[in-house]
Amino acid sequence: MRFPDLSLIPFLRDVSDETLAQLRAEIDWFSLPGGMTLFEAGDVAEAIYFVTSGALGAFRRAPNGEQELLGYIRSGEPVGEMALIAGETHSASVYAVRDTEIVRLNRAAFFRFVRQQPSVMHNLARIMLARSRLEKRRSARAEPKVFAFFSTSPTIDLKFRASMLKRAIETLGKRCAIAGAEAESRSSVFFEDLERWHDVVILYSPIEDSPWYKLCLRQADRVWLFGRTDAKPSAPLMPDDPGPARRFRLVDLILLHPSRATPQATRTAHWIEAAAARRLFHWQGDSEADAMRLARTMTGLSIGLVLSGGGARAYAHIGVYEALREAGAQIDFVGGTSMGAIIAACIGLGWSQNEIEQRIRKAFVDSNPLADYVLPVVALTRGREVDKRLAEHFGGALIEDMALPFFAVSTNLTAGAANVHRQGVLRHALRATIALPGILPPVVEDEHILVDGAVTNNLPTDVMQEWHRGLTIAVDVAREGGINAADFVDPPSFTKWVAKNGFKSPPPIASLLMRTATLNVNPWKGRERSDLLIVPEIEGVELRDWKAFDVAVAAGYQAAVEALRSQGQGLIARLRPRRPQSAESDGYEAGFDLAAN
């Protein structure tokens, strides 16, 4: 192998030839196969590394024990610099996500070099500052760039699907390249150039024991498996492979629906299990709308909408959604907590604005959903009214079959942690996420006690950020206080309260329990992870004011309009279709498609 040209590393671009020559004598150069470890979180930082080809991935251990991808380190970028300069251990683990070549500069040589070249620290400081912001907003360099498309059936035309996505990606103003088995004999430099000159590279292959299939696996940042709903998956779908895609579950499943009239051969959950997929997307027929949604996901231009809990105040989410639609925002991922999760489910099912309003009015406004009060044993209500309404409006719908990727957050009291619902019967997940302790009976699932997600995570932007790498719009309708002190001054007896207010009006203990259950939750938690934050001012509407529908919806609409005007116009505008960028000025062919050449 030829020694890498250090001048191509941006960090070293301003360094003199003489100093680079001295530096070559100090560094080690080695290859790291895909899936192998560069260092683990907690290791002592002994060197700084630079990627000269290939790509590394930075991971951290999520609360559920899985490795969560933080971002990619690509050719020319440093890694390990923060811990080295701070004299601390590494905060994340770094692995090769494909075959990667790396140069290593040990601690002593690095600090000696920096003393000779003080300007280098300026470049490094900028890199460190940018990376410190990744927790909130992902940089373009942190996006997956090379996608391997694998078909699970010979009837799936991957070239056709890749071409549709390429057109959609170019509509978003991005460059896309496609390569099939024709590229098998090309050199590693060819693939590096594809990645350098394009925003997205698609490699496609059937699942087979061939050199091209294995090359696609080695080159991919992320694997997309394509299956048909009218077929049953083999288990596992992919052969055993020690590569990073399988090790780190960098696998998504795209289920193709030949037509809405074609029955499914098996449950969607069986496909997810066979694919060991982290995410699932549905593609109806040859739908261009679905192609655009997938293109936004591939390019980091997707929109994730997160809706907080807040009792009746969550009606405001409906007004927010209306304003977002009018502004042209296309929601690609949706999730929430408590009542926010119920509104999010309506959006995720693809209901129109009118249908959402009609169903929420019927379920929560026309009559009190918490009117079946009892002398409490585990809660103030039986929960039967809520159960009936959830069954009426959401039926047997499964989360994995929803039009949009959806999640709801509940709290697992047994484990003392948040619980994220991404699969299963939708109404069961919604029942768990709204089970406010003391108000509704908890949900028991596999011997775990689940209650309202607001107890642990009322604005789950962190869950959304783990799920997609685009823009996150957060709507927070919670408020501090939310309890009327006058209700607790010389309160009447239970019989006097009932005589005055009847059984359909919740007694003050309902507000007391709601506030107590969420007392330890930071009311601002989750806001810092949003790209656009909308906080409706819903004056006079409390958690249990179920009749205040119109006031809350109007407040949500107004807040969204104002937030979009002051903060979000640029964010939404960059997602609108535009003319594709041209790469001709950079000396490379725009819209490259090897299979078409």
Backbone torsions as a table, in degrees:
resi	resn	phi	psi	omega
1	MET	NA	144.6	179.3
2	ARG	-83.8	135.9	-179.4
3	PHE	-58.5	136.0	-175.9
4	PRO	-66.3	150.5	176.8
5	ASP	-81.8	105.6	-175.7
6	LEU	-65.8	-23.5	-178.9
7	SER	-68.2	-16.1	178.3
8	LEU	-79.0	-10.9	177.1
9	ILE	-80.5	116.3	-175.7
10	PRO	-52.2	-37.1	-179.7
11	PHE	-58.1	-29.5	-175.0
12	LEU	-108.4	11.8	-171.0
13	ARG	-63.8	-32.2	-175.8
14	ASP	-94.1	5.1	-178.0
15	VAL	-82.3	140.3	-177.7
16	SER	-67.2	157.8	178.8
17	ASP	-60.8	-36.9	-179.5
18	GLU	-64.2	-42.8	-179.8
19	THR	-68.8	-38.2	177.6
20	LEU	-62.1	-39.0	178.9
21	ALA	-63.0	-39.4	177.4
22	GLN	-67.5	-36.8	-177.1
23	LEU	-67.4	-34.7	-179.5
24	ARG	-58.3	-30.5	-179.7
25	ALA	-75.3	-14.8	-175.4
26	GLU	-97.5	-19.6	-169.8
27	ILE	-97.8	157.0	170.8
28	ASP	-105.9	146.4	-179.6
29	TRP	-128.7	127.1	-176.1
30	PHE	-151.3	165.6	177.4
31	SER	-105.5	143.0	178.1
32	LEU	-125.0	110.8	-178.2
33	PRO	-63.6	152.1	178.3
34	GLY	-54.5	133.0	-179.3
35	GLY	94.6	-14.3	-177.9
36	MET	-83.1	160.9	-174.4
37	THR	-94.5	131.8	169.8
38	LEU	-86.7	-51.4	170.8
39	PHE	-158.4	161.1	-178.8
40	GLU	-106.6	154.5	173.0
41	ALA	-58.1	133.5	-178.2
42	GLY	97.0	-14.3	176.7
43	ASP	-69.8	148.8	176.3
44	VAL	-70.6	134.8	179.9
45	ALA	-80.0	112.7	-177.0
46	GLU	-113.9	-6.4	-176.1
47	ALA	-160.9	166.1	168.4
48	ILE	-110.9	143.3	-176.2
49	TYR	-121.5	152.3	174.4
50	PHE	-130.2	133.3	177.0
51	VAL	-82.7	126.4	177.2
52	THR	-103.8	-22.0	171.2
53	SER	-161.9	156.8	-176.8
54	GLY	87.4	-153.2	-178.3
55	ALA	-160.1	145.6	173.5
56	LEU	-111.8	159.6	174.9
57	GLY	-125.1	135.7	175.8
58	ALA	-97.1	129.6	-175.7
59	PHE	-129.1	152.9	169.7
60	ARG	-134.0	158.1	-179.3
61	ARG	-81.3	119.0	178.8
62	ALA	-77.1	163.0	179.8
63	PRO	-56.9	-27.5	179.7
64	ASN	-83.7	3.6	176.8
65	GLY	93.4	-12.9	-179.0
66	GLU	-80.5	155.9	174.7
67	GLN	-78.7	121.9	179.6
68	GLU	-101.0	126.2	-180.0
69	LEU	-74.5	123.9	177.4
70	LEU	-90.9	-35.1	-178.9
71	GLY	167.6	175.6	-176.8
72	TYR	-106.6	148.0	171.2
73	ILE	-114.6	116.2	-171.5
74	ARG	-108.4	-179.2	-175.9
75	SER	-52.9	130.1	179.2
76	GLY	92.4	-8.4	-175.5
77	GLU	-97.5	148.5	176.4
78	PRO	-86.9	162.0	174.3
79	VAL	-148.3	143.7	179.9
80	GLY	89.1	3.6	-173.7
81	GLU	-71.0	-35.4	-176.3
82	MET	-64.4	-50.6	-178.3
83	ALA	-65.7	-36.4	-179.3
84	LEU	-63.5	-47.7	-178.4
85	ILE	-69.7	-38.1	-179.3
86	ALA	-77.4	-13.3	-177.0
87	GLY	70.1	32.2	-177.4
88	GLU	-117.3	174.1	173.9
89	THR	-79.4	161.6	-179.8
90	HIS	-68.3	137.3	-178.3
91	SER	-89.0	-14.1	-179.9
92	ALA	-136.7	159.0	174.4
93	SER	-92.5	144.6	-178.9
94	VAL	-125.9	126.6	-179.5
95	TYR	-128.4	157.1	173.7
96	ALA	-77.4	122.3	177.2
97	VAL	-91.1	-5.6	168.8
98	ARG	-157.6	172.4	177.8
99	ASP	-56.7	124.6	-169.2
100	THR	-134.0	140.2	173.7
101	GLU	-105.6	136.6	-169.7
102	ILE	-137.2	143.3	167.9
103	VAL	-109.4	143.9	-175.5
104	ARG	-123.7	132.1	176.6
105	LEU	-122.7	117.3	-174.7
106	ASN	-71.0	169.7	-173.0
107	ARG	-56.3	-52.1	-175.4
108	ALA	-61.7	-44.5	-179.1
109	ALA	-66.2	-36.7	-179.6
110	PHE	-63.0	-49.4	-177.1
111	PHE	-69.3	-31.1	174.8
112	ARG	-65.8	-41.4	178.8
113	PHE	-64.7	-42.8	-178.8
114	VAL	-65.2	-36.5	177.6
115	ARG	-63.6	-33.8	179.2
116	GLN	-77.7	-28.4	-176.1
117	GLN	-128.6	75.4	-176.6
118	PRO	-58.5	-28.7	-178.1
119	SER	-64.9	-22.8	-179.8
120	VAL	-62.6	-34.2	-179.4
121	MET	-64.4	-27.9	177.9
122	HIS	-65.3	-46.1	177.9
123	ASN	-62.1	-42.0	-178.3
124	LEU	-67.0	-37.8	179.6
125	ALA	-62.4	-38.5	178.5
126	ARG	-64.8	-41.2	178.6
127	ILE	-63.6	-44.8	-178.5
128	MET	-64.6	-39.2	179.0
129	LEU	-64.8	-43.2	179.5
130	ALA	-62.3	-41.4	-178.4
131	ARG	-71.2	-29.5	178.4
132	SER	-66.5	-18.9	180.0
133	ARG	-91.4	-3.7	-176.4
134	LEU	-62.5	-27.5	179.9
135	GLU	-60.8	-29.0	-178.0
136	LYS	-97.9	-49.3	-177.9
137	ARG	-131.7	132.1	-178.9
138	ARG	-79.6	138.4	174.9
139	SER	-84.0	160.6	179.4
140	ALA	-60.2	-31.9	-179.3
141	ARG	-69.9	-17.7	-179.2
142	ALA	-86.6	-2.0	-177.2
143	GLU	-81.2	148.2	167.1
144	PRO	-63.3	140.8	-174.2
145	LYS	-122.4	-36.9	-178.9
146	VAL	-105.4	117.7	-178.1
147	PHE	-110.2	131.3	173.0
148	ALA	-101.2	118.5	177.0
149	PHE	-95.6	124.8	178.2
150	PHE	-122.9	133.4	179.2
151	SER	-97.3	140.0	178.6
152	THR	-96.0	0.3	-178.7
153	SER	-148.7	141.7	178.0
154	PRO	-66.6	-12.7	179.1
155	THR	-83.7	-3.9	179.4
156	ILE	-92.3	120.5	-179.8
157	ASP	-89.8	92.3	-176.5
158	LEU	-67.9	-34.9	179.0
159	LYS	-62.6	-41.0	177.6
160	PHE	-62.5	-45.9	-179.6
161	ARG	-64.8	-42.6	179.2
162	ALA	-62.9	-38.0	179.6
163	SER	-66.8	-39.6	176.2
164	MET	-60.8	-43.9	-178.8
165	LEU	-68.8	-35.9	177.5
166	LYS	-60.5	-45.0	178.3
167	ARG	-61.5	-41.8	179.7
168	ALA	-65.7	-41.5	179.5
169	ILE	-62.9	-41.4	179.8
170	GLU	-70.5	-27.6	173.8
171	THR	-63.4	-30.0	177.8
172	LEU	-82.2	4.1	177.7
173	GLY	85.1	17.4	-178.6
174	LYS	-110.7	160.0	178.8
175	ARG	-98.1	138.6	-177.8
176	CYS	-135.8	138.8	174.9
177	ALA	-120.7	145.7	178.3
178	ILE	-124.2	137.0	176.2
179	ALA	-141.7	131.1	174.8
180	GLY	-105.9	-159.0	-175.1
181	ALA	-61.1	-15.6	177.6
182	GLU	-59.5	-21.7	-176.7
183	ALA	-90.6	3.2	-173.7
184	GLU	-57.0	-36.4	-175.8
185	SER	-86.9	-2.7	-177.7
186	ARG	-70.8	155.3	-178.1
187	SER	-80.4	168.9	178.0
188	SER	-62.9	-30.1	178.6
189	VAL	-62.8	-36.9	178.0
190	PHE	-57.9	-47.3	-178.4
191	PHE	-69.6	-34.4	176.2
192	GLU	-64.6	-38.7	178.0
193	ASP	-67.4	-40.2	176.3
194	LEU	-55.3	-46.0	-177.5
195	GLU	-69.5	-36.2	-177.5
196	ARG	-68.0	-36.8	-171.5
197	TRP	-98.5	-0.7	-177.7
198	HIS	-131.4	152.9	176.0
199	ASP	-79.8	-33.1	179.4
200	VAL	-136.5	135.5	174.5
201	VAL	-121.2	127.0	179.6
202	ILE	-112.1	120.7	172.5
203	LEU	-109.5	134.0	-176.7
204	TYR	-130.6	146.8	-177.2
205	SER	-163.2	149.9	166.7
206	PRO	-71.1	160.8	175.1
207	ILE	-78.0	110.6	-176.3
208	GLU	-158.8	165.3	178.4
209	ASP	-87.3	79.5	-178.2
210	SER	-137.4	155.9	177.9
211	PRO	-59.4	-37.2	-178.6
212	TRP	-66.5	-43.8	178.0
213	TYR	-57.7	-45.1	-178.6
214	LYS	-68.1	-35.3	177.1
215	LEU	-64.9	-41.7	177.4
216	CYS	-58.6	-42.7	178.3
217	LEU	-60.5	-42.1	-177.1
218	ARG	-69.5	-32.4	-175.0
219	GLN	-85.3	-20.3	-167.6
220	ALA	-77.1	138.1	165.2
221	ASP	-78.1	-33.6	-177.5
222	ARG	-148.9	143.8	-179.6
223	VAL	-104.8	132.3	173.0
224	TRP	-115.5	116.7	177.4
225	LEU	-94.4	128.4	179.7
226	PHE	-104.8	125.0	176.6
227	GLY	-129.8	167.1	179.4
228	ARG	-112.2	137.4	-178.8
229	THR	-70.1	-19.5	179.7
230	ASP	-90.3	15.4	177.3
231	ALA	-129.8	161.8	176.8
232	LYS	-103.7	141.4	-178.4
233	PRO	-81.2	149.2	166.9
234	SER	-79.7	160.3	-178.0
235	ALA	-129.6	118.5	-3.8
236	PRO	-79.4	163.8	-179.5
237	LEU	-72.0	-36.8	-178.9
238	MET	-108.0	143.5	176.5
239	PRO	-64.1	157.6	178.3
240	ASP	-55.5	134.1	-178.5
241	ASP	-151.9	131.5	-178.6
242	PRO	-81.6	3.6	-175.1
243	GLY	-66.2	168.7	-175.0
244	PRO	-64.7	-32.8	-178.0
245	ALA	-58.9	-42.8	179.4
246	ARG	-78.1	-41.4	-176.7
247	ARG	-61.4	-41.6	-175.0
248	PHE	-104.2	9.3	178.9
249	ARG	54.4	46.5	175.9
250	LEU	-89.3	53.0	-172.9
251	VAL	-127.5	130.5	173.9
252	ASP	-118.3	151.6	179.8
253	LEU	-112.0	127.2	175.8
254	ILE	-112.4	110.5	-179.3
255	LEU	-94.3	121.3	-179.5
256	LEU	-91.2	129.1	177.4
257	HIS	-104.9	106.3	-178.5
258	PRO	-53.7	-41.8	174.4
259	SER	-161.8	160.8	-179.6
260	ARG	-66.8	-22.0	-178.9
261	ALA	-85.2	-12.4	-178.1
262	THR	-77.8	122.3	-179.3
263	PRO	-71.3	149.9	176.9
264	GLN	-77.3	139.0	-179.0
265	ALA	-77.7	-22.9	-179.6
266	THR	-158.9	171.5	-179.6
267	ARG	-69.8	147.4	178.2
268	THR	-59.0	-35.3	-179.4
269	ALA	-59.3	-32.0	178.5
270	HIS	-66.1	-37.8	176.7
271	TRP	-65.1	-44.4	-179.4
272	ILE	-60.4	-43.9	-179.4
273	GLU	-65.4	-43.7	-179.2
274	ALA	-64.9	-34.3	-178.4
275	ALA	-85.1	-14.6	-172.2
276	ALA	51.6	44.1	-173.1
277	ALA	-84.7	143.0	175.7
278	ARG	-83.8	-35.0	-179.7
279	ARG	-132.5	158.3	179.6
280	LEU	-131.7	137.1	174.9
281	PHE	-131.0	143.9	176.3
282	HIS	-104.8	140.2	177.6
283	TRP	-129.2	108.4	-177.9
284	GLN	-82.1	117.9	177.3
285	GLY	51.6	-127.4	176.6
286	ASP	-110.2	33.3	-174.4
287	SER	-55.7	121.8	176.0
288	GLU	-72.9	-29.3	177.3
289	ALA	-63.6	-42.1	177.3
290	ASP	-67.4	-36.6	177.1
291	ALA	-62.6	-40.1	178.9
292	MET	-65.8	-39.9	178.7
293	ARG	-62.2	-43.3	178.5
294	LEU	-66.7	-37.4	177.9
295	ALA	-63.4	-40.8	177.3
296	ARG	-63.1	-38.5	178.6
297	THR	-64.5	-42.6	-178.2
298	MET	-66.4	-32.9	-174.8
299	THR	-96.2	3.1	-178.4
300	GLY	74.4	20.6	179.9
301	LEU	-108.8	14.9	177.5
302	SER	-72.5	159.3	176.8
303	ILE	-116.8	125.8	173.1
304	GLY	-107.7	128.6	-178.1
305	LEU	-108.5	123.9	-178.6
306	VAL	-116.3	125.5	-176.2
307	LEU	-117.0	128.5	-176.9
308	SER	-82.0	164.9	169.7
309	GLY	-78.0	168.2	-179.8
310	GLY	164.9	21.4	179.3
311	GLY	60.5	-136.9	-178.2
312	ALA	-65.1	-20.6	178.2
313	ARG	-64.9	-19.5	-179.3
314	ALA	-69.4	-11.0	172.1
315	TYR	-55.0	-28.4	-178.6
316	ALA	-59.0	-27.3	179.2
317	HIS	-58.8	-31.9	-179.3
318	ILE	-65.4	-42.4	177.3
319	GLY	-66.3	-37.7	177.5
320	VAL	-61.5	-46.1	-178.1
321	TYR	-61.5	-39.5	178.2
322	GLU	-61.3	-43.3	-179.6
323	ALA	-66.8	-37.5	179.0
324	LEU	-65.1	-41.8	178.7
325	ARG	-62.7	-43.5	179.4
326	GLU	-62.5	-31.7	-179.7
327	ALA	-80.0	-5.1	178.9
328	GLY	89.5	11.2	179.0
329	ALA	-75.3	124.4	177.5
330	GLN	-98.6	112.8	-178.4
331	ILE	-79.5	129.6	-177.5
332	ASP	-110.8	-28.9	177.5
333	PHE	-135.3	145.5	-178.6
334	VAL	-147.0	144.0	178.8
335	GLY	-166.3	170.1	179.6
336	GLY	-178.8	-172.4	-177.0
337	THR	-127.8	141.0	172.9
338	SER	56.0	-130.2	-179.4
339	MET	-63.4	-28.0	175.2
340	GLY	-62.5	-35.3	178.3
341	ALA	-67.9	-33.5	178.7
342	ILE	-66.5	-44.3	176.8
343	ILE	-65.3	-40.1	178.7
344	ALA	-61.4	-37.3	178.8
345	ALA	-64.1	-39.2	177.5
346	CYS	-60.0	-41.8	179.1
347	ILE	-68.0	-43.6	-178.2
348	GLY	-64.0	-27.3	177.6
349	LEU	-80.2	-6.9	177.9
350	GLY	84.1	18.3	179.7
351	TRP	-68.1	148.6	176.6
352	SER	-73.4	166.8	178.4
353	GLN	-58.4	-43.1	-178.5
354	ASN	-64.6	-41.5	-179.2
355	GLU	-67.1	-39.0	177.9
356	ILE	-59.8	-48.0	-178.4
357	GLU	-63.0	-43.5	-178.8
358	GLN	-63.5	-44.7	-176.9
359	ARG	-69.4	-41.3	179.4
360	ILE	-67.4	-38.6	175.7
361	ARG	-59.3	-47.2	-177.0
362	LYS	-65.6	-39.5	-174.3
363	ALA	-78.8	-33.8	-170.4
364	PHE	-124.7	-20.1	-173.9
365	VAL	-100.7	-44.8	-175.4
366	ASP	-60.7	-31.9	174.5
367	SER	-151.3	153.4	-175.1
368	ASN	-69.4	121.2	-179.9
369	PRO	-72.4	-11.6	-179.4
370	LEU	-112.3	37.1	-174.9
371	ALA	-90.4	-8.6	-176.6
372	ASP	-90.4	65.4	-177.9
373	TYR	-71.3	147.7	176.9
374	VAL	-138.5	162.2	169.1
375	LEU	-65.1	120.0	-165.3
376	PRO	-68.0	136.9	167.8
377	VAL	-116.3	-53.2	172.9
378	VAL	-118.4	-14.3	179.4
379	ALA	-163.9	165.8	-179.6
380	LEU	-73.4	-23.7	-178.5
381	THR	-122.1	161.2	175.8
382	ARG	-74.8	-29.3	-176.7
383	GLY	84.0	0.9	-177.1
384	ARG	-69.3	-35.7	179.0
385	GLU	-63.9	-42.7	178.1
386	VAL	-64.0	-44.2	179.5
387	ASP	-58.1	-43.2	-178.5
388	LYS	-64.0	-40.7	-177.4
389	ARG	-70.9	-38.3	176.9
390	LEU	-64.1	-40.9	179.1
391	ALA	-66.3	-38.4	-178.7
392	GLU	-64.6	-41.1	-171.8
393	HIS	-96.4	-26.9	-177.4
394	PHE	-113.5	-12.3	173.8
395	GLY	49.7	-134.4	-179.3
396	GLY	-100.2	20.2	-178.4
397	ALA	-56.7	139.4	178.1
398	LEU	-103.3	140.6	-179.2
399	ILE	-57.3	-41.7	-176.3
400	GLU	-70.1	-11.3	178.4
401	ASP	-101.4	4.1	-177.9
402	MET	-70.8	155.6	-177.7
403	ALA	-62.2	-38.9	179.2
404	LEU	-113.9	147.9	171.4
405	PRO	-58.1	130.4	-171.5
406	PHE	-135.9	147.4	169.5
407	PHE	-142.1	154.6	172.6
408	ALA	-130.9	147.4	-178.2
409	VAL	-112.3	126.4	170.4
410	SER	-118.5	178.5	178.3
411	THR	-115.5	126.8	177.7
412	ASN	-90.8	101.4	-179.0
413	LEU	-68.4	-29.1	-179.8
414	THR	-66.1	-43.8	-179.0
415	ALA	-91.4	-14.0	-178.9
416	GLY	68.9	38.3	-176.3
417	ALA	-148.4	164.4	174.7
418	ALA	-69.6	149.7	-179.3
419	ASN	-126.7	125.4	-176.4
420	VAL	-104.9	124.4	179.2
421	HIS	-97.7	115.4	177.1
422	ARG	-123.2	-6.5	178.6
423	GLN	-142.4	164.5	175.4
424	GLY	103.6	-174.6	-178.4
425	VAL	-68.1	123.8	-174.0
426	LEU	-59.2	-46.9	-174.8
427	ARG	-65.1	-29.6	177.2
428	HIS	-67.4	-41.2	177.4
429	ALA	-64.9	-40.7	179.4
430	LEU	-66.7	-38.1	177.8
431	ARG	-62.4	-37.6	179.2
432	ALA	-70.2	-42.2	-174.5
433	THR	-70.8	-18.8	179.1
434	ILE	-105.3	7.4	-176.1
435	ALA	-80.0	73.2	-178.8
436	LEU	-64.9	126.5	-175.9
437	PRO	-53.9	128.6	178.3
438	GLY	91.2	-22.4	179.8
439	ILE	-96.3	-53.7	177.4
440	LEU	-114.0	145.6	175.5
441	PRO	-60.4	144.1	178.9
442	PRO	-69.0	166.8	175.8
443	VAL	-102.4	131.4	178.0
444	VAL	-103.6	121.7	-177.4
445	GLU	-135.2	115.1	-178.7
446	ASP	52.5	44.1	177.8
447	GLU	68.1	11.9	174.3
448	HIS	-104.9	140.2	-179.2
449	ILE	-96.7	118.2	-177.2
450	LEU	-109.9	133.3	177.6
451	VAL	-132.5	-176.3	-175.4
452	ASP	-49.0	133.1	179.5
453	GLY	-65.9	-20.5	-179.3
454	ALA	-63.7	-18.9	179.4
455	VAL	-64.4	-30.4	-178.3
456	THR	-120.1	-32.6	-173.6
457	ASN	-153.7	90.4	-173.8
458	ASN	-82.5	-21.1	178.7
459	LEU	-132.0	81.6	-168.1
460	PRO	-78.9	58.9	176.0
461	THR	-67.1	-26.8	178.6
462	ASP	-65.7	-37.8	177.4
463	VAL	-64.9	-42.5	179.4
464	MET	-64.0	-40.3	-176.5
465	GLN	-69.2	-27.9	174.9
466	GLU	-72.2	-20.2	-169.5
467	TRP	-97.2	-33.2	178.2
468	HIS	-143.6	163.3	-172.1
469	ARG	-118.6	21.7	177.8
470	GLY	-97.3	-145.4	-178.9
471	LEU	-84.8	142.1	176.8
472	THR	-116.1	119.4	174.5
473	ILE	-101.8	123.3	-178.7
474	ALA	-114.5	136.6	177.8
475	VAL	-120.7	117.3	-175.7
476	ASP	-114.4	112.7	179.8
477	VAL	-107.7	3.8	178.0
478	ALA	-71.6	163.8	178.6
479	ARG	-149.6	152.9	173.8
480	GLU	-72.0	148.6	-178.8
481	GLY	83.6	-101.0	179.4
482	GLY	67.6	26.6	-177.2
483	ILE	-146.3	138.0	-174.8
484	ASN	-98.7	114.0	-176.4
485	ALA	-61.5	-30.8	-177.2
486	ALA	-62.6	-26.7	-179.7
487	ASP	-66.3	-16.6	-172.9
488	PHE	-112.0	8.5	175.0
489	VAL	-93.4	116.0	-179.0
490	ASP	49.1	58.0	-177.0
491	PRO	-65.4	147.6	178.4
492	PRO	-74.6	169.1	174.5
493	SER	-72.0	168.1	-179.2
494	PHE	-59.6	-44.2	-177.5
495	THR	-66.1	-37.6	178.7
496	LYS	-68.5	-37.7	177.7
497	TRP	-62.1	-46.9	-179.5
498	VAL	-63.2	-40.7	-179.6
499	ALA	-61.8	-34.7	-177.8
500	LYS	-85.3	-39.4	-171.0
501	ASN	-112.1	-14.9	-177.4
502	GLY	77.4	176.7	-176.8
503	PHE	-82.6	-13.0	-176.2
504	LYS	-85.2	-10.1	178.4
505	SER	-103.5	123.6	-176.2
506	PRO	-67.8	137.0	177.8
507	PRO	-71.6	165.3	-176.8
508	PRO	-57.4	-24.0	-179.9
509	ILE	-61.0	-25.2	178.2
510	ALA	-62.9	-47.9	177.7
511	SER	-64.5	-37.7	179.8
512	LEU	-61.5	-45.5	179.7
513	LEU	-67.8	-40.4	177.9
514	MET	-59.6	-46.4	-178.7
515	ARG	-67.8	-41.1	-179.3
516	THR	-63.4	-40.5	-176.7
517	ALA	-64.8	-28.6	-176.2
518	THR	-111.6	14.9	-173.8
519	LEU	-61.4	-38.9	-175.0
520	ASN	-86.8	2.8	179.3
521	VAL	-85.9	126.1	176.0
522	ASN	-62.5	116.9	-175.6
523	PRO	-63.9	-16.2	-179.4
524	TRP	-100.5	-3.3	-176.7
525	LYS	-60.9	134.4	178.6
526	GLY	96.3	-22.3	-177.1
527	ARG	-66.4	-34.6	-174.7
528	GLU	-68.5	-16.3	-178.9
529	ARG	-92.1	2.4	-177.6
530	SER	-92.1	149.6	172.6
531	ASP	-88.1	-30.0	174.9
532	LEU	-138.1	119.3	-178.5
533	LEU	-107.7	129.1	178.1
534	ILE	-119.3	122.2	-177.5
535	VAL	-125.3	91.3	-178.9
536	PRO	-63.2	139.8	173.1
537	GLU	-93.2	104.7	-174.3
538	ILE	-112.7	77.3	-174.6
539	GLU	-63.2	133.0	173.1
540	GLY	78.7	0.9	-180.0
541	VAL	-103.9	118.8	-179.9
542	GLU	-99.4	175.4	-176.5
543	LEU	-56.3	-33.7	-172.5
544	ARG	-108.8	17.2	178.4
545	ASP	-86.0	71.7	-172.2
546	TRP	-66.8	-15.7	-179.7
547	LYS	-86.4	-10.0	-172.5
548	ALA	-85.6	42.7	-174.0
549	PHE	-64.3	-55.5	-173.7
550	ASP	-63.0	-39.9	-179.8
551	VAL	-62.8	-45.8	-177.3
552	ALA	-68.1	-42.2	179.4
553	VAL	-61.6	-45.0	-179.8
554	ALA	-63.0	-38.7	178.9
555	ALA	-65.3	-39.7	178.1
556	GLY	-64.4	-43.4	179.2
557	TYR	-60.9	-47.4	-178.3
558	GLN	-63.6	-42.2	-179.7
559	ALA	-63.3	-39.6	-179.7
560	ALA	-68.0	-42.5	178.9
561	VAL	-59.2	-44.8	-178.9
562	GLU	-67.7	-40.8	179.9
563	ALA	-65.7	-39.9	178.7
564	LEU	-66.6	-37.0	-179.4
565	ARG	-68.3	-41.2	-173.8
566	SER	-89.9	-30.5	-174.1
567	GLN	-124.0	-32.1	-162.5
568	GLY	-104.8	-1.0	-176.6
569	GLN	-61.0	-43.7	180.0
570	GLY	-66.2	-37.5	-179.7
571	LEU	-64.1	-46.8	-178.2
572	ILE	-71.4	-38.5	-176.9
573	ALA	-62.6	-35.3	-176.9
574	ARG	-70.3	-12.1	179.9
575	LEU	-94.5	-7.8	-177.4
576	ARG	-77.0	149.9	179.9
577	PRO	-55.8	144.1	179.4
578	ARG	-150.8	174.0	179.2
579	ARG	-68.6	139.9	178.4
580	PRO	-60.6	146.8	174.0
581	GLN	-69.0	152.4	174.7
582	SER	-105.3	136.3	177.5
583	ALA	-96.8	2.1	-173.3
584	GLU	-63.0	-34.9	179.8
585	SER	-66.8	-20.4	177.9
586	ASP	-92.2	1.8	177.0
587	GLY	82.6	20.4	179.5
588	TYR	-131.4	151.8	-175.7
589	GLU	-70.0	125.4	178.3
590	ALA	-72.7	145.8	175.4
591	GLY	64.5	35.9	-176.2
592	PHE	-56.4	134.9	176.7
593	ASP	-145.9	99.4	-175.8
594	LEU	-60.2	-38.7	-176.2
595	ALA	-64.6	-21.1	-178.3
596	ALA	-93.9	-8.9	-176.3
597	ASN	-87.3	NA	NA
